[in-house]
Amino acid sequence: ELLKGQAPKKLAWRPSRVHVIGAGTMGADIAGWCVARGMEVTLQDVSPEQITKGIAAQGKLFARKFKTKAQRDAAKARLIADPNGEGIARADVVIEAIVENLAIKQKVLSEIEAKMKPGAVLATNTSSLLIEDIAAGLPDPGRLIGLHFFNPVALMPLVEVVRGSQTREEDVKRGAAFVTAIDKFPLITKSVPGFLVNRVLTPYMFGAMVRLEHGEDKERIDEAARAFGMPMGPIELADTVGLDVCAHVAHILKFSSEGSKLDRLVAEGKLGKKSGEGFYVWEGGKPQKTG
Ligand code: NAI
């Protein structure tokens, strides 16, 4: 009920075309979700293989969402590989989901902004950078909003709509209207480290990792959280989010993880589900029990 007030009033604006840049863990799934909700989506990445892989990975979602082959084929046709960013000029909404690096995001977003049509929404999926810091690199810093999706995109209804100190109200409203149009729940938040959800979730995951360092078994921790009613345990969640992303967010929120198992795993390239191993070994999208 408290959150209901956040739902935007009806706007005349009807987004139908989305451009996503970054076809990794988040970008590919954001693109797939938007397609499943009827949008036409162009998907860009520096790596053409990532685009192919990201598009292929949406087959499962389309199989779940659409009963007929005709519907699935129509969905596939709406998800377009776009290595050169040709969709940017047509898009109603551009979502950036590339590597979490301020300088790279600033550069990529200012190139994109120059190509966008007037009135289109420019959004970043950053999890730990401030909107105003990224916007500082843009010709029009009032345009940028955060659209912070959660992983796994298809299962998480909430999307934080982040308002930077210079973001125009109209862009926040359009961002929230877009989130509603793709059947997700917009939560408008301020641009502060961790926004709202990560500020709460990070101490939870870190608490679990500290227990692990003290010898508690990871499967017991996750089982306890699930028994409490969480859909996923905190260690499994960290692996799903990506341990590099977790370590980065922890650093931003000033959780000291120096010398921790988290830091060791990241240094070894064990980044969780996406790399096949983190706290757990992952096979077929599932954490393997150690027995
Ligand atoms: P990822 O590493 O899986 O994917 C990033 C993709 O961006 C890669 O495919 C890479 O080739 C591409 N890329 C890098 N530089 C590029 C450039 N200059 N132009 C075009 N493509 C480029 O990363 P992930 O996890 O999908 O994160 C992306 C963003 O989403 C980050 O800002 C992260 O903070 C945020 N995020 C991540 C969440 C997660 O659970 N992993 C949750 C919410 C937000």
Residues whose N, C-alpha, C, O or C-beta is under 5 A from the ligand:
A	BS01	NAI	G22 A23 G24 T25 M26 G27 Q44 D45 V46 S47 Q50 A97 I98 V99 E100 V108 N125 T126 S127 S128 F149 F150 N151 T240 V241 G242 V245
